[in-house]
Amino acid sequence: MIRLTIACLIALGVLVGVASAEVTLVRDGQPAAVIVIPDSPAQVVEYAARELAHHVRRASGADLETVREADLGDRAGARVFIGACEGTAAAGIDVTALPPEGWVTRTVGDDLFLAGSDRSGYQLYGPIWAGSLWATYELLETELGVRWLWPGELGEFVPRASTIALPDLDRTGAPAFLQRNLRSAMALAGNRIGPEMLESEGYRQAQADERVWLRRMRMGNTVTFTYGHAFGDWWERFGETHPEWFNLLPNGRREPLGHPSHISMSVAEPGLHEQIVAEWWQRRQENPDGPVNVNCCENDTAGLCVCEKCLAWDVLPPGQTPEERMALVQEKWRDQDAFRWDTGLGSLSDRYARFYLAVQELAREHDPDAMVFGYAYGNYREPPREVRLNANVIIGYVPGIRFPASAEDRRSRRDEWQGWSDAGARLLLRPNYFLYGYCMPYVFAEQFGREFGFCARNGMIGTDFDSLTGMWATQGPNLYVLGRMHATPLADPQAVLAEYYAGFGPAAEEVRAYFDCWAARSEDLAAGMSDGWHGYVARLHEIWTDEMFAQARPLLDAATVAAGGDRESAARVAFLEQGFEHARLTAEVARVFAETDDLAARLEVLGRLDRMRAQMAGSSVANLPMIQWLETRYFERWPTAELEGREIIGQLPLEWRLRWDPEEVGQAQGWFDPAIDAADWLEVSVRSAWEKQPVGEAWREEHGRDYDGLAWYRVEFDVPEALRGRRVFLLFGAVDEGATVWVNGQLVGEHPFIHEADWTTPFAMEFTDAARFGEANTVVVLVEDRTGAGGVWRPVLLVAE
């Protein structure tokens, strides 16, 4: 017997070992081995045993029994020891000598050992060492040819084998990076949608499948870093007592430009350094097993401080004087509405590098090995010109360019990365690449894979990707390369993509051609996606055009034909088909919303899309929670339950009247009474929040802040005489945040703000008893908004049953 490549395994449908195999797990479809775990196993070891048994069963149909070591007895056949068993130690394997998360895969006689440096637990996040699990996955990949194309059973590519025989093995390894993290966009979006989806079986299944896939891709931590914008609440805490810790602006004031959490720090101020270190050391004493570093990551803004101390830390480009620089800053400050004034400061990387070193020096008084984490971000993303760092300064590099990118942009990004590495820091890759593309076939896998390999070869110690979007049926090549290269960072991206396409069996080349088509189109359209990673949802039909879908359609059809009677391959191609049709229909929804205000047309196309998504629930075709969250501000959705059995009579006017109520006296003074003269009320639309309209801008101009509090909306509408004898309702698209509703002066209901998603949730209120049939009616809505944009921000329908 000979050991074959993955391509051969697919062609033959079998898995075989070498003639001199020492350990046979399955012979002629029957179990020939037993899995042995310690008497008191760590959770991760129990999980590794389940994973091994699961994949052997998928490959051969044989069920390998798992036993505790004390129950092993004199069983015949091979034994697979997982974790720190007594048999593992007797074989000369000392797991305590392994590095954190390190592993060993070794055959000794008739026994196989899968052992590693383990800590209890197998949850996704946190420093849960899983060496024995990594050893198991390494065996499944290299010896059984297993690949995990996407979450869920359909994504498990397991070559069939009636006999599984292993050669002599003696391998060791450890994860390539101290941290491997793909943030779950499903979990992120789940916090922003209503409980109906969160509690659905489909959502729970999709999230569980995703967690399993992430573990199989070796996500986890060897150490725990703390980072992220570190000073978001500091203005609130210290703005009055220590204003010198915060940015001095060109207007001579120390204050936030926008939200206080986005204020930048005066990073050269010694008192700031002392406070950072004092709080870090207190946390270390309270939790010695907690994060190992000091978090010095600036808030989510550019460096903005122009105080003398900060300016003195900067290194100016050749030929520029300090006077010329400040003149440029003042010029841009005066015209800050036209472009960002902070670009006049140039690169502040030397300033921030000195900041990281100053904090580190203080921290070393407590811990000589103190580590500091800072960002390379915004106007301090370029490498420092003069300052040298050290290996205990970790830089979270946040690239400013997304994929696909031009050769020049990719070269610039590599130069930035290499510059920080050459300055002596170690780097963690913290990009937003994968947020782009929505649910569309946006493909850039090879470009990304080559950059990932470059970073891995040049100082990368960890990753934190925002985010794993989970659009598996349209962006599968991207996401597979993203996950797989965490385990094999030096692999050729083409080889990694070949693994993915091989999972489609006889349709492999046709599927490759299909995604190559979309990769070419993605390069063409990348420049037009300038609205941020969510801002182009309303323009989907302009970016992913009907012509693009028509061009890709025959390629996908060819893959369907090529898959033929191979049931598993055909099912995977059908999975891509679902993603294609879902993307096409989603783009059609955007087109209908852009071309017509006709409510019936909009509801019809949305209904088709929602029915398709109901069939997709739990399938990993697309990340439905994220899609719903992103569409909230663009597509007016109406709850099926609220419309079921009801007729849409019409839409209320889009232009209403508004009256601010900062003193909260309106209810006591009867502002809900239709007899109240509203001639002096302000004009407002119910197509967006008040902060985004002239009425909100006027308040902000006068008061220096956005309005939060109570406000009253009012409009007149007709209720046709033909509706007499029927129940009538007002169906609100959404109100931010809470709403109390009167019709013709009669209170008809309240919509309180309880759940985080309530401000996006449509709701209906019956007003049959208050209605005046055949004449004008007045609806008044008291809106309570304590944070965010505020107001009735989606249209209101008149419906009847």
C-alpha positions in Angstrom: 0.0 0.0 0.0 1.2 3.5 -0.7 0.3 6.9 0.7 -1.4 9.2 -1.8 -1.9 12.9 -2.3 -5.2 14.6 -1.6 -6.0 14.8 -5.3 -5.5 11.0 -5.7 -7.6 10.3 -2.6 -10.4 12.3 -4.1 -10.1 10.4 -7.3 -10.0 7.0 -5.7 -12.3 7.7 -2.8 -10.0 5.7 -0.4 -7.4 6.4 2.2 -4.5 4.0 2.7 -1.2 3.8 4.6 2.2 2.5 3.8 3.1 -1.2 3.8 5.2 -0.8 7.0 2.4 0.9 8.9 2.8 0.5 12.7 -0.7 1.5 13.8 -4.0 0.4 12.1 -7.0 2.3 13.3 -9.6 0.7 11.0 -9.4 -2.6 9.0 -12.0 -3.4 6.3 -14.5 -1.0 7.8 -14.1 -2.5 11.3 -12.5 -0.7 14.3 -9.0 -2.0 15.0 -8.0 0.5 17.8 -9.3 2.1 20.9 -9.0 5.7 22.0 -7.5 6.1 25.5 -7.8 9.3 27.6 -6.5 10.0 31.2 -8.7 9.1 34.1 -9.2 12.7 34.9 -9.0 14.3 31.4 -9.0 18.0 30.6 -12.0 19.0 28.6 -9.9 19.7 25.6 -8.6 16.1 25.7 -12.1 14.8 25.8 -13.0 17.0 22.9 -10.0 15.8 20.9 -11.1 12.2 21.4 -14.6 13.0 20.1 -13.1 14.8 17.1 -10.8 11.8 16.2 -13.7 9.4 16.6 -16.0 11.6 14.5 -13.7 11.9 11.6 -12.7 8.2 11.6 -16.4 7.4 11.5 -16.9 9.8 8.6 -14.0 8.2 6.7 -14.7 4.5 7.3 -18.0 4.0 9.1 -16.1 2.4 12.0 -16.8 3.6 15.6 -13.6 3.8 17.7 -14.4 3.4 21.4 -13.1 5.9 23.9 -12.1 4.6 27.4 -10.5 6.0 30.5 -7.0 4.6 31.0 -8.1 2.8 34.2 -10.7 0.9 32.2 -8.4 -0.1 29.4 -7.7 -3.6 30.6 -6.1 -6.1 28.2 -7.9 -5.0 25.0 -6.4 -6.3 21.8 -5.4 -4.0 18.9 -3.9 -0.6 18.6 -4.3 2.1 21.2 -4.5 5.8 20.6 -3.4 7.7 23.7 -4.6 11.3 23.8 -3.3 13.7 26.4 -1.2 13.2 29.5 -1.9 9.5 30.1 0.3 7.2 32.1 1.0 5.3 28.9 2.1 8.6 27.3 4.7 9.1 30.0 5.8 5.4 29.8 6.5 5.9 26.1 9.0 8.7 27.1 6.7 11.6 26.2 6.9 14.4 28.9 4.1 16.8 28.1 5.4 19.2 30.8 8.5 19.7 28.8 6.5 20.9 25.7 6.2 24.6 25.0 2.7 26.2 25.7 0.3 24.7 23.2 3.0 22.4 21.9 2.2 18.9 20.7 3.6 15.5 19.8 2.4 13.0 17.3 4.3 9.7 17.7 3.9 6.0 17.0 5.5 3.5 19.4 5.0 -0.1 18.4 1.2 -0.7 18.0 0.3 2.5 19.8 -0.3 6.1 18.6 0.3 9.1 21.0 -1.4 12.4 20.5 -0.2 14.5 23.4 0.2 18.2 24.0 0.5 21.0 26.5 -3.1 21.4 27.6 -5.2 23.5 29.9 -8.8 22.7 31.0 -11.5 23.9 28.7 -12.0 24.1 25.0 -13.9 27.4 24.6 -12.9 29.5 21.7 -11.4 32.5 23.5 -8.9 32.9 26.3 -5.6 31.2 27.0 -6.9 27.6 26.8 -3.9 25.6 25.7 -5.0 22.8 23.4 -1.9 20.9 22.4 -3.5 17.5 22.3 -6.3 18.8 20.1 -3.7 20.4 17.8 -1.9 17.1 17.6 -5.3 15.4 16.7 -6.0 17.9 13.9 -2.5 17.6 12.5 -3.0 13.9 12.3 -6.4 14.2 10.6 -5.0 16.6 8.0 -1.7 15.0 7.2 -2.7 11.3 7.5 -6.4 11.2 6.7 -6.5 14.1 4.3 -9.3 15.9 6.2 -10.1 19.5 5.3 -12.7 21.8 6.8 -14.0 24.0 3.9 -16.7 25.8 6.0 -18.7 25.3 9.1 -21.2 22.4 9.3 -21.1 18.8 8.1 -21.3 19.7 4.4 -18.1 21.6 4.8 -16.2 18.6 6.2 -14.2 17.0 3.5 -13.2 13.5 4.7 -11.8 11.1 2.1 -13.4 7.7 2.4 -11.4 4.7 3.5 -12.2 1.1 4.4 -8.8 0.7 6.0 -6.9 3.5 7.9 -3.3 2.5 8.5 -0.7 4.9 9.8 3.1 5.0 9.0 5.7 5.5 11.6 5.2 9.0 13.0 7.3 11.3 15.1 6.4 14.9 14.8 6.3 17.9 17.1 4.9 21.3 16.7 3.2 24.3 18.2 0.9 27.1 16.9 2.7 29.6 14.7 1.4 32.6 16.6 0.8 33.5 20.3 -2.7 34.7 19.4 -4.9 33.5 16.5 -8.2 35.4 16.5 -11.0 35.8 13.9 -13.7 37.9 15.5 -17.2 36.4 14.9 -19.3 38.8 13.0 -22.2 36.5 13.7 -21.7 37.1 17.5 -21.1 40.8 16.8 -24.3 41.2 14.8 -26.2 39.0 17.3 -25.9 41.7 19.9 -27.6 44.2 17.6 -30.6 42.3 16.4 -33.9 41.2 18.1 -34.4 38.2 20.3 -36.5 36.4 17.6 -33.4 35.5 15.5 -31.1 35.1 18.5 -33.3 32.5 20.0 -33.9 30.7 16.7 -32.6 27.1 16.2 -31.0 28.2 12.9 -29.0 30.9 14.6 -27.8 28.7 17.4 -26.8 26.0 15.0 -24.9 28.3 12.7 -23.1 29.8 15.6 -22.2 26.4 17.1 -20.9 25.2 13.7 -18.8 28.4 13.4 -17.2 27.8 16.8 -16.2 24.3 15.8 -14.7 25.5 12.5 -12.7 28.2 14.3 -11.3 25.6 16.7 -10.3 23.3 13.8 -8.5 26.3 12.3 -6.4 26.5 15.5 -7.9 29.7 16.8 -6.9 30.5 20.4 -4.3 32.1 22.6 -1.0 31.0 24.1 -0.9 34.3 26.1 -3.6 36.9 26.8 -2.9 40.3 25.5 -5.1 43.3 26.4 -5.4 46.0 23.7 -8.0 48.0 21.9 -8.8 51.7 22.3 -7.7 52.1 25.9 -8.9 55.5 27.0 -12.5 55.7 25.9 -13.8 56.7 29.4 -10.8 58.8 30.5 -12.3 62.2 29.5 -15.3 61.4 31.7 -13.0 60.2 34.5 -10.2 62.8 34.3 -11.2 65.6 31.9 -11.8 68.0 34.8 -9.0 67.0 37.1 -6.3 66.3 34.5 -7.1 68.1 31.2 -3.3 68.1 30.4 -3.6 64.4 29.7 -5.8 65.1 26.6 -5.2 66.6 23.2 -4.5 70.3 22.8 -6.3 71.4 19.6 -5.2 74.1 17.2 -7.9 76.3 18.8 -6.0 76.3 22.1 -8.5 74.1 23.9 -8.2 70.6 25.3 -11.5 69.0 24.5 -13.1 66.3 22.3 -13.9 67.1 18.7 -16.7 64.6 18.7 -17.7 61.9 21.1 -15.7 62.0 24.3 -14.6 58.4 23.7 -12.8 59.5 20.6 -10.6 62.1 22.2 -6.9 61.6 21.6 -4.4 61.7 24.4 -1.4 64.0 25.1 0.9 61.1 24.9 4.1 62.9 25.9 2.6 63.9 29.3 4.4 62.1 32.2 1.3 62.2 34.4 -0.6 60.2 31.8 2.2 57.5 31.8 2.1 57.3 35.6 -1.7 56.8 35.6 -1.5 54.1 32.9 1.1 52.1 34.8 -0.6 52.5 38.2 -3.9 51.1 36.8 -2.0 48.3 35.0 -0.1 47.2 38.1 -3.2 47.3 40.2 -4.9 44.9 37.8 -1.9 42.7 37.7 -1.9 42.4 41.5 -5.6 41.6 41.5 -5.3 39.0 38.7 -1.8 37.6 38.3 -3.0 35.3 35.5 -4.6 38.1 33.5 -3.3 40.0 30.5 0.5 40.2 30.4 0.9 43.7 28.9 0.2 47.4 29.4 -2.4 48.7 27.0 -1.3 51.9 25.4 -3.6 51.8 22.3 -4.8 55.3 21.4 -8.6 55.9 21.2 -10.3 55.4 17.8 -9.0 58.6 16.2 -5.9 60.1 14.8 -3.3 61.6 17.0 -4.5 65.2 17.4 -2.4 66.9 20.2 -0.4 70.0 19.3 1.0 70.7 22.8 4.7 71.6 23.0 5.6 68.3 24.7 4.0 66.1 22.0 5.4 68.3 19.1 8.9 67.9 20.6 8.6 64.1 20.3 7.9 64.2 16.6 10.4 63.7 13.7 9.6 65.9 10.8 10.2 64.9 7.2 13.4 66.2 5.6 13.1 69.9 4.6 10.1 70.8 6.8 10.5 73.3 9.6 8.3 73.3 12.8 6.9 76.7 11.7 5.9 75.4 8.3 4.3 72.4 9.8 2.1 74.4 12.2 1.2 76.9 9.5 -0.1 73.9 7.5 -2.0 72.6 10.5 -3.7 76.0 11.1 -4.6 76.2 7.4 -6.2 72.8 7.5 -7.9 73.5 10.8 -9.6 76.6 9.3 -10.9 74.4 6.5 -11.6 71.3 8.5 -15.0 70.8 6.9 -13.3 70.2 3.6 -10.7 67.6 4.7 -9.2 66.3 7.9 -7.0 68.9 9.5 -4.8 66.4 11.3 -3.2 65.3 8.0 -1.1 68.5 8.4 0.7 67.0 11.3 2.2 64.3 9.1 3.3 61.0 10.6 3.3 60.9 14.4 4.8 57.4 14.6 8.0 58.6 16.4 5.8 60.4 19.0 3.8 57.2 19.7 6.9 55.0 19.7 8.4 57.3 22.4 5.1 57.0 24.3 5.2 53.2 24.3 8.8 53.3 25.5 8.2 55.8 28.2 5.3 53.7 29.6 7.4 50.6 29.4 10.2 52.2 31.3 7.9 53.0 34.2 6.3 49.5 34.1 9.7 47.9 34.3 10.0 49.3 37.8 7.3 46.7 38.7 8.2 44.0 36.2 11.5 43.9 34.4 9.9 42.0 31.5 7.0 44.4 31.2 5.3 44.3 27.8 3.5 47.3 26.1 0.9 47.0 23.4 0.3 49.9 21.1 -1.3 50.5 17.7 0.1 51.5 14.3 -3.0 53.3 13.1 -4.2 56.4 11.4 -1.5 59.1 11.3 0.9 56.9 13.2 0.7 53.9 11.0 3.9 54.5 9.1 7.0 53.2 10.9 9.1 55.6 13.1 11.9 57.4 11.4 14.3 57.4 14.3 13.0 55.7 17.5 14.1 52.1 18.1 11.8 49.7 20.0 12.3 46.3 21.5 10.8 42.8 21.4 8.6 43.6 24.5 6.8 46.3 22.5 3.9 44.7 20.6 2.5 46.7 17.7 -1.0 46.1 16.5 -0.7 47.0 12.9 -4.0 48.3 11.4 -3.6 48.6 7.7 -5.3 51.5 5.9 -5.9 49.7 2.6 -8.3 46.8 1.8 -8.2 44.0 -0.7 -8.1 43.8 -3.7 -5.3 46.3 -3.8 -3.0 47.6 -6.5 0.6 46.5 -6.6 1.7 49.9 -5.4 -0.7 49.8 -2.4 0.4 46.3 -1.5 4.1 47.4 -1.6 3.4 50.4 0.6 1.6 48.2 3.1 4.5 45.8 3.2 7.0 48.6 3.7 5.0 49.9 6.7 4.9 46.4 8.2 8.6 45.8 7.6 9.5 49.2 9.0 7.9 48.5 12.4 9.6 45.1 12.4 13.0 46.6 11.6 12.4 49.1 14.4 12.6 46.1 16.8 8.9 45.6 17.7 6.9 42.4 17.4 3.7 42.7 15.4 0.1 41.6 15.6 -1.9 41.9 12.4 -5.2 43.7 13.2 -7.0 44.5 9.9 -10.6 45.1 8.8 -10.1 43.4 5.4 -12.9 40.9 5.7 -15.6 43.3 6.7 -16.0 44.4 3.1 -18.1 42.7 0.5 -21.4 42.2 2.4 -22.9 38.9 1.2 -21.7 39.4 -2.4 -19.1 37.3 -4.2 -16.2 39.5 -3.3 -13.1 37.4 -3.8 -9.4 38.3 -3.1 -8.1 35.1 -1.5 -4.7 34.8 -3.3 -3.7 38.5 -2.8 -4.6 38.2 0.9 -2.8 34.8 1.3 0.5 36.3 -0.1 0.3 39.2 2.3 -0.4 36.9 5.2 2.6 34.8 4.4 4.8 38.0 4.1 3.7 39.1 7.6 4.3 35.6 9.0 7.9 35.7 7.7 8.5 39.1 9.1 7.8 39.4 12.8 4.1 38.5 13.2 3.3 37.0 16.6 -0.4 37.2 16.5 -3.6 38.1 14.6 -6.9 39.7 15.3 -9.2 39.9 12.3 -12.3 42.0 12.2 -14.1 39.9 11.2 -15.1 36.4 10.2 -18.1 37.6 8.2 -19.4 34.0 7.5 -20.5 34.6 3.9 -19.4 31.1 3.1 -21.2 30.4 -0.2 -20.0 33.6 -1.9 -16.6 34.3 -0.2 -15.6 30.8 0.6 -12.0 31.0 -0.9 -11.3 34.1 1.1 -12.5 32.6 4.4 -10.8 29.2 3.9 -7.4 30.9 3.2 -8.0 33.1 6.2 -8.5 30.2 8.5 -6.1 27.7 7.0 -3.1 29.9 6.8 -3.2 30.4 10.6 -2.2 26.7 10.8 0.1 26.8 7.7 1.3 30.4 7.5 4.1 29.7 5.1 2.1 27.7 2.6 1.7 28.9 -1.0 -1.8 30.5 -1.2 -2.4 28.6 -4.5 -1.8 25.3 -2.7 -4.2 26.3 0.0 -6.8 27.3 -2.6 -6.2 23.9 -4.3 -7.3 22.2 -1.1 -10.5 24.2 -1.1 -11.3 23.5 -4.7 -10.4 19.8 -4.3 -13.3 19.6 -1.9 -15.7 19.9 -4.9 -14.4 16.6 -6.4 -15.0 16.3 -10.1 -16.2 19.9 -10.2 -13.0 21.3 -8.7 -11.7 23.1 -11.9 -15.2 24.5 -12.7 -15.6 25.9 -9.2 -12.1 27.4 -9.5 -13.1 29.1 -12.8 -16.3 30.4 -11.2 -14.4 32.0 -8.3 -11.6 33.2 -10.6 -14.3 35.1 -12.5 -15.5 36.8 -9.4 -11.9 37.6 -8.3 -11.3 39.4 -11.6 -14.5 41.3 -11.2 -13.6 42.2 -7.6 -10.4 43.8 -8.7 -12.4 46.0 -11.1 -15.0 47.1 -8.5 -12.8 47.6 -5.4 -12.1 51.3 -6.2 -15.9 52.0 -6.3 -16.5 50.7 -2.8 -15.6 54.0 -1.1 -18.6 54.2 1.3 -17.0 52.1 4.1 -17.7 48.5 4.8 -21.4 49.0 5.3 -22.2 52.2 3.4 -22.5 50.6 0.0 -25.4 48.3 0.9 -27.9 50.6 -0.8 -25.7 50.6 -4.0 -25.3 46.8 -4.3 -27.0 46.8 -7.7 -24.5 49.4 -9.0 -21.4 47.5 -7.8 -22.5 43.9 -8.4 -24.5 44.4 -11.6 -26.9 42.1 -13.5 -24.2 41.7 -16.1 -21.7 40.3 -13.6 -24.2 37.8 -12.4 -25.0 36.8 -16.0 -21.4 36.3 -16.8 -20.8 34.1 -13.7 -24.0 32.0 -14.2 -22.7 29.7 -16.9 -19.6 28.9 -14.9 -21.6 27.8 -11.9 -23.9 25.8 -14.2 -20.8 24.0 -15.6 -19.8 23.1 -12.0 -23.2 21.6 -11.4 -22.9 19.4 -14.6 -19.3 18.4 -13.6 -20.3 17.3 -10.1 -22.7 14.9 -11.8 -23.6 11.9 -9.6 -21.1 12.6 -6.9 -23.6 13.3 -4.2 -21.3 15.2 -1.8 -19.7 17.3 -4.5 -23.1 18.1 -6.0 -24.4 19.2 -2.6 -21.4 21.6 -2.2 -22.0 23.1 -5.6 -25.6 23.5 -4.7 -24.4 25.3 -1.6 -22.6 27.8 -3.9 -25.7 28.1 -5.9 -27.7 29.2 -2.9 -25.1 31.9 -2.2 -25.2 33.0 -5.8 -29.0 33.4 -5.9 -29.1 35.0 -2.5 -26.5 37.6 -3.6 -28.3 38.2 -6.9 -31.7 38.7 -5.2 -30.2 40.9 -2.5 -28.8 43.2 -5.2 -32.2 43.2 -6.8 -33.7 44.4 -3.6 -31.2 47.3 -3.6 -32.2 48.1 -7.1 -35.9 48.2 -6.4 -35.4 50.4 -3.4 -33.3 52.8 -5.4 -35.7 52.9 -8.4 -39.1 53.2 -6.8 -41.0 54.4 -3.7 -43.8 52.0 -4.5 -44.4 50.1 -1.2 -46.0 47.1 -2.8 -43.0 46.6 -5.1 -40.6 46.9 -2.3 -42.5 44.5 -0.1 -42.8 41.9 -2.9 -39.1 41.7 -3.5 -38.3 41.7 0.2 -40.8 38.9 0.7 -39.0 36.8 -1.9 -35.7 37.5 -0.2 -37.0 36.7 3.3 -38.5 33.4 2.1 -35.2 32.4 0.7 -33.4 33.4 3.9 -35.9 31.4 5.9 -34.8 28.3 4.0 -31.1 29.2 4.5 -31.3 29.5 8.3 -28.6 27.4 10.0 -26.9 26.5 6.7 -23.8 28.8 6.8 -24.6 30.0 3.3 -24.5 33.5 4.7 -24.4 35.3 8.0 -28.0 36.2 8.4 -27.7 38.2 11.6 -25.0 40.4 10.1 -27.0 40.9 6.9 -30.1 41.9 8.9 -28.0 44.3 11.0 -26.4 46.0 8.0 -29.7 46.3 6.1 -31.5 48.0 9.0 -30.7 51.5 7.9 -31.3 50.9 4.2 -34.2 48.5 3.6 -37.6 49.2 5.2 -38.6 45.8 6.6 -42.0 45.0 8.0 -42.7 42.1 10.4 -44.4 39.2 8.8 -46.5 38.6 12.0 -47.7 42.2 12.0 -48.8 42.0 8.3 -50.2 38.4 8.3 -53.9 38.5 7.6 -53.8 42.3 7.1 -54.1 44.6 4.1 -51.8 47.5 3.5 -54.1 50.5 2.9 -51.4 53.0 2.3 -48.5 54.9 3.6 -48.8 58.0 5.9 -47.1 61.2 4.7 -43.3 61.2 5.0 -43.1 64.8 6.1 -44.3 65.4 9.7 -44.1 68.2 12.3 -41.8 68.1 15.3 -41.5 69.9 18.6 -38.6 69.5 21.1 -39.5 68.9 24.7 -36.3 69.3 26.7 -38.2 70.4 29.8 -40.5 67.3 29.5 -43.7 69.3 29.9 -45.5 68.3 26.7 -47.6 65.5 28.2 -48.8 67.6 31.1 -49.6 70.5 28.7 -51.5 68.1 26.3 -49.4 68.4 23.2 -51.1 65.2 22.0 -54.4 67.1 21.6 -55.1 67.6 17.8 -56.6 70.9 18.7 -53.2 72.3 19.7 -51.9 74.7 17.1 -48.8 73.1 15.5 -48.1 75.8 13.0 -44.8 76.7 14.7 -43.7 73.1 15.0 -40.6 72.3 13.0 -40.4 70.3 9.8 -39.1 66.7 10.0 -39.1 63.6 7.8 -39.7 60.1 9.0 -37.2 58.7 6.5 -34.2 59.2 8.8 -33.4 60.2 12.4 -33.6 63.8 13.5 -29.9 64.1 14.0 -29.4 63.5 10.3 -31.8 66.2 9.2 -31.7 70.0 9.2 -33.9 70.1 12.3 -31.2 68.2 14.2 -28.4 70.1 12.7 -30.0 73.4 13.8 -30.3 72.1 17.4 -26.6 71.0 17.3 -25.5 74.4 15.9 -27.4 76.3 18.6 -26.5 74.1 21.6 -23.2 72.5 20.7 -24.5 69.0 21.0 -27.0 66.6 19.6 -30.5 66.5 21.1 -31.3 63.6 23.5 -34.6 63.7 25.3 -38.3 63.9 24.5 -39.7 65.1 21.2 -43.1 65.1 19.7 -44.0 64.1 16.1 -47.4 64.9 14.5 -49.1 64.4 11.1 -52.6 64.2 9.6 -53.7 61.3 7.5 -57.0 60.0 6.0 -58.8 56.8 7.0 -61.1 55.8 4.2 -64.8 55.4 4.9 -64.6 51.9 3.3 -62.6 50.7 6.3 -65.5 51.3 8.7 -66.3 48.0 10.4 -62.7 46.7 10.1 -59.9 46.9 12.6 -57.3 49.5 11.7 -53.6 49.8 12.7 -50.6 52.0 12.4 -47.5 50.0 11.5 -44.4 51.9 12.4 -41.2 51.0 10.6 -39.0 51.9 13.5 -38.6 54.5 16.3 -35.4 55.4 18.1 -35.9 54.7 20.9 -39.2 54.5 22.8 -42.6 55.7 21.5 -46.0 56.6 23.0 -48.8 57.1 20.4 -52.1 59.1 20.4 -54.6 59.2 17.6 -57.1 62.0 17.6 -56.1 62.8 21.2 -56.7 59.2 22.4 -53.8 57.2 23.8 -53.5 54.0 21.7 -50.3 52.4 22.9 -46.6 52.4 23.9 -43.5 50.9 22.4 -40.9 50.9 25.2 -37.2 50.6 24.6 -36.2 47.5 26.5 -34.1 45.3 24.2 -31.0 46.8 22.5 -32.6 46.1 19.1 -36.0 47.7 19.9 -35.0 50.9 18.1 -34.9 49.0 14.8 -38.0 46.9 15.3 -41.3 47.6 13.5 -44.4 47.6 15.6 -48.2 47.9 15.1 -50.7 49.8 17.2 -54.5 49.4 16.8 -56.5 52.6 16.8 -59.9 51.4 15.7 -61.7 53.0 18.6 -60.0 56.3 18.0 -60.4 56.3 14.2 -62.5 58.9 12.3 -63.5 57.1 9.2 -64.0 59.1 6.0 -62.1 62.1 7.4 -58.8 63.4 8.5 -57.1 61.9 11.6 -54.2 63.2 13.6 -51.5 61.0 15.0 -49.0 62.3 17.6 -46.0 60.3 18.7 -44.0 61.1 21.8 -40.4 59.9 21.2 -38.0 59.3 24.1 -34.4 59.1 23.0 -31.5 59.1 25.5 -28.7 58.2 23.2 -28.0 57.8 19.5 -29.7 59.5 16.5 -33.4 59.6 17.7 -36.8 59.9 16.2 -39.4 58.2 13.9 -36.9 57.2 11.3 -38.9 54.9 9.0 -42.2 55.4 7.3 -45.6 54.5 8.9 -48.2 52.3 7.2 -52.0 52.3 7.6 -53.1 48.6 7.6 -56.5 46.9 8.2 -57.9 43.5 8.9 
